[in-house]
């Protein structure tokens, strides 16, 4: 249940709006910063998970970097205080304009997902008289045991470079005079709850792939394991902070790396989701033939997970809790919003 100091004031705010528990967010960020310091694993917040300026100001102040998937996100990250050298530009669809934006900002690395993208970035770097720092996103063909819509590391997915292209990709980034090879990046999916087993498997696969590249004379300076740590949507109050300890320590104990290699991760929802709530107002109850509809003033444009892939999202009646001390009956409704989906 949301902890609200003055519910009468809270009710005067126009709905719908997002509400963030900043105390919980600070505790979450501090936990991640402490684990990063303890293990030496560098953290880059995935900006697409939340673009609230205040939250990102806090994360950048803790020394985190940023993971971006658009030119506008890169510009936003800089205004939030993220160091350009700690900004990664990922995503399968970078436009020429966005690539030029990234060069202008001076980001840490481009994360490329195909041979075609390597060539495009190289050509732009040549025209600009610059050198592109490039990390190869590798598709490790791992099932993360999550929803198939958010699985990103199987060969049939659109993401990353598969093993049949490893040698050609390595040759391109190590022989092209316009490219400075940065390292390898991996990301297998989101909302991973079987953390120890899945991340251990990822580390074992990464160990093999890094060894394959280095046996062919390609020096790997940076290893990025992406993000994907899941959160408890069923009972968020019981588990308000995601299991970062297991995630960091599983990587620390299973990923083989030398002192001259830096390990990176890119958490997104696990840093912010448990701290935020969408607050909406009930407009009226529509009585249907077989069920009752609770009409609210928010829609899937505000919270897309349930509509997009049938995800469960906990709903609480704040008025019943604060005004009536949870004394109301609990009839069953279909909670529906304003968008025609």
C-alpha positions as CSV (number, residue, x, y, z in Angstrom):
1,X,0.0,0.0,0.0
2,X,1.3,3.5,-0.9
3,X,2.6,5.4,2.1
4,X,1.0,8.9,1.8
5,X,1.4,11.4,4.5
6,X,-1.6,13.6,3.7
7,X,-4.2,11.8,1.6
8,X,-6.5,14.9,1.5
9,X,-3.8,16.9,-0.3
10,X,-3.0,13.9,-2.5
11,X,-6.6,13.8,-3.7
12,X,-6.5,17.4,-5.0
13,X,-3.8,16.5,-7.6
14,X,-5.3,16.1,-11.1
15,X,-5.4,12.5,-12.3
16,X,-3.9,10.5,-13.9
17,X,-0.4,11.0,-12.7
18,X,2.7,9.0,-11.6
19,X,3.6,9.0,-8.0
20,X,7.2,8.1,-6.9
21,X,8.3,7.1,-3.4
22,X,11.6,9.0,-3.4
23,X,12.8,7.5,-0.1
24,X,12.4,4.0,-1.5
25,X,14.0,5.1,-4.8
26,X,17.0,6.5,-2.9
27,X,17.4,3.2,-0.9
28,X,17.3,1.2,-4.2
29,X,19.8,3.5,-5.9
30,X,22.1,3.3,-2.8
31,X,21.9,-0.5,-2.8
32,X,22.9,-0.7,-6.5
33,X,25.7,1.9,-6.0
34,X,27.1,-0.1,-3.0
35,X,27.0,-3.4,-4.9
36,X,28.7,-1.7,-7.9
37,X,31.5,-0.4,-5.6
38,X,31.9,-3.8,-3.9
39,X,32.0,-5.9,-7.1
40,X,33.5,-3.5,-9.5
41,X,30.6,-3.9,-11.9
42,X,29.7,-0.7,-13.7
43,X,26.0,0.2,-13.9
44,X,24.3,2.1,-16.7
45,X,20.6,2.9,-16.2
46,X,18.4,2.1,-19.1
47,X,16.7,5.5,-19.8
48,X,13.8,4.0,-21.7
49,X,12.6,2.5,-18.4
50,X,11.9,6.0,-17.0
51,X,12.6,9.4,-18.3
52,X,11.6,11.5,-15.2
53,X,14.2,14.2,-14.8
54,X,14.3,14.1,-11.0
55,X,14.9,10.3,-10.8
56,X,17.6,10.5,-13.4
57,X,19.3,13.4,-11.6
58,X,19.5,11.1,-8.5
59,X,20.9,8.2,-10.4
60,X,23.6,10.2,-12.2
61,X,24.6,11.7,-8.8
62,X,25.3,8.2,-7.6
63,X,27.8,7.7,-10.3
64,X,25.7,5.6,-12.7
65,X,26.0,5.7,-16.4
66,X,23.2,5.6,-19.0
67,X,22.0,3.2,-21.6
68,X,20.2,5.0,-24.4
69,X,18.2,3.9,-27.5
70,X,17.7,7.3,-29.3
71,X,19.4,10.5,-30.0
72,X,17.0,12.4,-27.8
73,X,17.7,10.1,-24.9
74,X,21.4,10.8,-25.3
75,X,20.7,14.6,-25.1
76,X,18.4,14.0,-22.1
77,X,21.0,11.9,-20.3
78,X,23.6,14.6,-20.6
79,X,21.2,17.2,-19.2
80,X,20.6,14.9,-16.2
81,X,24.3,14.8,-15.4
82,X,25.4,11.5,-16.8
83,X,29.0,11.6,-18.0
84,X,29.1,11.3,-21.8
85,X,31.9,8.7,-21.5
86,X,29.5,6.5,-19.5
87,X,26.6,6.7,-22.0
88,X,26.0,3.8,-24.3
89,X,23.9,4.1,-27.5
90,X,22.1,0.8,-28.2
91,X,19.0,-0.1,-30.3
92,X,18.5,-1.8,-33.6
93,X,17.3,1.3,-35.5
94,X,19.7,4.2,-35.1
95,X,19.2,6.9,-37.7
96,X,22.0,8.8,-39.3
97,X,20.9,11.9,-37.4
98,X,21.0,10.1,-34.1
99,X,24.4,8.7,-34.8
100,X,25.7,12.2,-35.5
101,X,24.1,13.4,-32.3
102,X,26.0,10.7,-30.4
103,X,29.3,11.7,-32.0
104,X,28.7,15.3,-31.1
105,X,28.0,14.4,-27.5
106,X,31.1,12.1,-27.3
107,X,29.4,9.0,-25.9
108,X,31.3,6.1,-24.5
109,X,30.3,3.5,-27.1
110,X,27.9,2.5,-29.8
111,X,26.3,-0.9,-29.2
112,X,25.8,-2.3,-32.7
113,X,23.5,-5.2,-33.5
114,X,24.4,-6.2,-37.1
115,X,27.1,-6.2,-39.7
116,X,25.1,-3.6,-41.7
117,X,25.1,-1.2,-38.7
118,X,28.8,-1.5,-38.3
119,X,29.3,-0.4,-41.9
120,X,26.8,2.5,-41.5
121,X,28.5,3.9,-38.4
122,X,32.0,3.4,-39.9
123,X,30.9,5.4,-43.0
124,X,29.5,8.3,-40.9
125,X,32.6,8.3,-38.7
126,X,34.8,8.6,-41.9
127,X,32.8,11.5,-43.2
128,X,33.0,13.3,-39.9
129,X,36.7,12.6,-39.5
130,X,36.0,10.8,-36.3
131,X,36.6,7.3,-34.9
132,X,33.6,5.3,-33.6
133,X,33.9,3.4,-30.4
134,X,31.9,0.2,-31.0
135,X,30.7,-2.7,-28.8
136,X,29.2,-5.7,-30.5
137,X,25.9,-7.0,-29.2
138,X,26.0,-10.7,-29.2
139,X,23.0,-13.0,-29.4
140,X,23.9,-15.9,-27.1
141,X,20.8,-18.0,-27.9
142,X,19.6,-18.2,-24.3
143,X,16.0,-18.6,-23.1
144,X,15.5,-16.4,-20.0
145,X,12.3,-18.1,-19.0
146,X,10.3,-14.9,-19.2
147,X,7.4,-13.7,-21.5
148,X,8.1,-14.4,-25.2
149,X,7.4,-10.7,-26.0
150,X,10.3,-9.6,-23.9
151,X,12.8,-12.4,-24.7
152,X,15.6,-10.9,-26.7
153,X,18.5,-13.4,-26.8
154,X,17.3,-16.2,-29.0
155,X,18.4,-16.7,-32.6
156,X,15.0,-15.9,-34.0
157,X,14.9,-12.5,-32.3
158,X,15.8,-9.4,-34.1
159,X,18.5,-8.4,-31.7
160,X,22.3,-9.0,-31.8
161,X,24.8,-10.8,-33.9
162,X,24.6,-14.6,-34.0
163,X,27.6,-17.0,-34.0
164,X,27.6,-17.5,-37.8
165,X,28.6,-13.8,-38.1
166,X,31.1,-13.6,-35.2
167,X,34.3,-13.9,-37.3
168,X,33.1,-11.4,-39.9
169,X,32.0,-8.9,-37.2
170,X,35.3,-9.3,-35.4
171,X,37.2,-8.6,-38.6
172,X,35.2,-5.5,-39.4
173,X,35.7,-3.8,-36.0
174,X,39.3,-4.7,-35.6
175,X,40.6,-3.8,-39.0
176,X,38.5,-0.8,-39.9
177,X,40.5,2.4,-39.4
178,X,37.3,4.3,-38.5
179,X,36.5,2.0,-35.6
180,X,37.8,1.6,-32.0
181,X,36.7,-1.8,-30.7
182,X,35.2,-1.5,-27.2
183,X,34.0,-5.0,-26.2
184,X,31.0,-7.3,-26.3
185,X,27.5,-6.7,-25.0
186,X,24.8,-9.3,-24.2
187,X,21.1,-8.9,-23.2
188,X,18.8,-11.9,-23.1
189,X,15.4,-10.5,-22.0
190,X,13.5,-8.6,-19.3
191,X,11.6,-9.5,-16.1
192,X,14.0,-12.4,-15.2
193,X,12.9,-13.9,-11.9
194,X,15.0,-17.1,-12.0
195,X,18.0,-14.9,-11.4
196,X,20.6,-17.3,-10.1
197,X,20.0,-20.0,-12.7
198,X,19.5,-17.8,-15.7
199,X,22.3,-15.4,-15.0
200,X,24.7,-18.2,-14.2
201,X,23.8,-19.8,-17.6
202,X,24.3,-16.4,-19.3
203,X,27.8,-16.0,-17.6
204,X,28.8,-19.5,-18.8
205,X,27.8,-18.7,-22.3
206,X,29.5,-15.4,-22.2
207,X,32.7,-17.0,-20.9
208,X,32.7,-19.3,-24.0
209,X,32.0,-16.5,-26.5
210,X,34.7,-14.2,-25.0
211,X,37.2,-17.1,-25.1
212,X,36.3,-17.7,-28.8
213,X,36.9,-14.1,-29.7
214,X,40.2,-13.8,-27.8
215,X,41.5,-17.1,-29.2
216,X,41.2,-15.4,-32.6
217,X,43.3,-12.5,-31.4
218,X,40.5,-10.1,-30.6
219,X,41.1,-8.4,-27.2
220,X,38.0,-7.9,-25.2
221,X,38.3,-4.9,-22.9
222,X,34.7,-4.6,-21.8
223,X,32.0,-7.2,-21.1
224,X,28.4,-6.0,-20.8
225,X,25.7,-8.4,-19.6
226,X,22.8,-6.1,-20.2
227,X,19.8,-5.9,-17.9
228,X,16.6,-7.8,-17.3
229,X,16.4,-8.3,-13.5
230,X,12.7,-8.8,-12.6
231,X,10.6,-7.3,-9.9
232,X,7.6,-8.6,-7.8
233,X,4.5,-7.4,-9.5
234,X,2.2,-9.7,-7.4
235,X,3.2,-8.3,-4.0
236,X,5.4,-5.2,-4.4
237,X,5.1,-4.2,-0.8
238,X,6.6,-7.5,0.4
239,X,9.6,-7.1,-2.0
240,X,10.0,-3.4,-2.6
241,X,13.7,-3.7,-3.7
242,X,14.6,-6.2,-6.5
243,X,17.1,-9.0,-5.8
244,X,20.2,-7.0,-6.8
245,X,22.4,-8.9,-4.4
246,X,21.8,-12.2,-6.2
247,X,22.2,-10.6,-9.6
248,X,25.5,-8.9,-8.8
249,X,27.0,-11.8,-6.9
250,X,26.0,-14.4,-9.5
251,X,27.8,-12.3,-12.1
252,X,30.8,-11.7,-9.8
253,X,31.1,-15.4,-9.0
254,X,30.5,-16.9,-12.5
255,X,31.8,-14.5,-15.1
256,X,35.5,-15.0,-15.9
257,X,37.3,-11.7,-16.4
258,X,40.8,-10.3,-16.0
259,X,41.7,-7.2,-14.0
260,X,42.1,-5.3,-17.2
261,X,38.5,-6.1,-18.3
262,X,35.6,-4.0,-17.1
263,X,32.1,-5.6,-16.5
264,X,29.0,-3.6,-17.1
265,X,25.2,-4.1,-16.5
266,X,22.2,-2.1,-17.6
267,X,19.2,-2.3,-15.2
268,X,16.0,-0.5,-16.1
269,X,12.7,-1.4,-14.5
270,X,14.4,-3.0,-11.5
271,X,15.7,0.4,-10.4
272,X,12.5,2.4,-10.7
273,X,9.3,0.3,-11.1
274,X,8.8,-0.6,-7.4
275,X,9.1,3.1,-6.5
276,X,6.3,4.3,-8.8
277,X,2.5,4.0,-9.0
278,X,0.0,5.2,-11.6
279,X,-2.7,7.1,-9.8
280,X,-6.1,7.2,-11.5
281,X,-9.6,8.3,-10.6
282,X,-12.8,6.2,-10.9
283,X,-15.2,8.0,-13.2
284,X,-18.2,5.7,-12.7
285,X,-19.3,2.1,-12.7
286,X,-20.9,0.8,-15.8
287,X,-23.2,-2.2,-15.2
288,X,-23.0,-4.6,-18.1
289,X,-25.0,-7.7,-18.9
290,X,-22.7,-10.2,-17.2
291,X,-20.1,-8.0,-15.4
292,X,-19.5,-4.6,-14.0
293,X,-16.9,-2.2,-15.5
294,X,-15.0,0.2,-13.3
295,X,-14.3,3.2,-15.6
296,X,-11.1,5.1,-14.7
297,X,-9.4,8.1,-16.3
298,X,-6.2,6.4,-17.2
299,X,-5.6,4.2,-20.2
300,X,-3.0,1.8,-21.8
301,X,-1.2,4.9,-23.0
302,X,-0.3,5.5,-19.4
303,X,0.3,1.8,-18.5
304,X,0.7,-0.5,-21.4
305,X,1.9,-3.8,-19.8
306,X,-1.5,-5.4,-19.2
307,X,-2.8,-4.6,-22.6
308,X,0.4,-5.3,-24.5
309,X,1.0,-8.9,-23.2
310,X,-1.5,-9.7,-20.6
311,X,0.7,-8.8,-17.7
312,X,-0.6,-8.8,-14.1
313,X,-0.5,-5.4,-12.4
314,X,-1.7,-4.9,-8.8
315,X,-4.5,-2.4,-8.3
316,X,-5.3,-0.8,-4.9
317,X,-8.3,1.2,-3.8
318,X,-6.6,4.2,-2.0
319,X,-9.9,5.8,-1.0
320,X,-11.1,2.7,0.7
321,X,-7.9,2.3,2.6
322,X,-7.4,5.9,3.7
323,X,-11.0,7.0,4.1
324,X,-12.6,3.8,5.4
325,X,-9.7,1.9,6.9
326,X,-10.2,-1.0,4.5
327,X,-13.7,-1.5,5.7
328,X,-15.5,-1.7,2.3
329,X,-16.7,-4.8,0.6
330,X,-14.6,-6.0,-2.4
331,X,-16.9,-6.7,-5.4
332,X,-15.3,-7.8,-8.6
333,X,-14.9,-5.3,-11.5
334,X,-13.3,-5.2,-14.9
335,X,-11.1,-2.1,-14.5
336,X,-11.0,-0.4,-17.9
337,X,-9.6,2.9,-19.2
338,X,-10.1,5.5,-21.8
339,X,-8.3,4.1,-24.8
340,X,-10.0,1.9,-27.4
341,X,-7.9,-1.2,-27.2
